[in-house]
Amino acid sequence: METEKEIHETRPAEVRRRGRIVFVALAVLTVLEFAVSVWLGGMLPALALIALAKAALIIIYFMHAGELGAIWRQEWSQ
Amino acid sequence: MSAVHSEQSHHARYEQITIDRLGFWLFLLSESMLFAGLLASRFYLQGTYRPESLSQLLGLAITSILLVSSLTAYQAESAIAAGDQQTFLRNTLWTILLGVAFTAGVAYEWSQAFLHFPPSTVFGTVFFSMTGMHALHVLSGILLLLLLYRNGRLGKYSAANHWAPEAIVKYWHMVDVVWVFFYVALYLV
């Protein structure tokens, strides 16, 4: 199975498309949290959930957190 | 003999990059502890209090700038991973410019904050500590990106050798993740 990093290095067009999709998702979530703050009075649990979703998108797709699994497997296979 | 040496070299390189990546993730984790402490202090000291004078629109504007810079940083990294130097340089430059724009926005916010809630107030302490520490990381990120751009122009990175772009872009994304939470804690609650 290909790791996130391998896909990143071998299929640039797919990676660029994924980057744009993640960016749109982040933009939608940012507008949503602004709306929650302005119109719903800043409900902290809802804002925290949206922030966690945004952070997860960045960490998983932009920072390639999946490579940590590959590193873990490599270390434990030795 | 040469093939054996090449295989050993490849193996050593693979091991080194694995160690680099693991070490960098640990560095980012330790950095996040610092920011988590600042985030916790905001709610411990002030609860969900937010001064009316804090501009939500300015907060949204600088957040959007940082968000776009994450996309350009990502595109720069994916470009160099594929050996596309021009796209790498163009997106690195955009990331730098957006980082500078974000810093300018924070500087303007500070000029207003000094008038309405100076550092001597409790919220001022929280606000200047959080945004100051974050801005310091943005500035160091900009310096690293400038170094990356300079080295990129000299042709020092390629599809086979792009650990430095990968690490610096990861650092930039970490700065963005921190702001995702700081934005909510300072401007939206």
Interface residues (C-beta under 8 A of the other chain):
Chain A: H8 E9 P12 V15 R16 G19 R20 F23 L26 A27 T30 E33 F34 V36 S37 V38 G42 L44 L47 A48 I50 A51 K54 A55 I58 I59 F62 M63 H64 E67 L68 I71 Q74
Chain B: T18 R21 L22 W25 T48 R50 Q56 L60 T63 S64 L67 V68 S70 L71 A73 Y74 Q75 E77 S78 A79 A81 A82 D84 A159 K170 H173 M174 D176 V177 V180 F181 Y183 V184 Y187 L188 V189
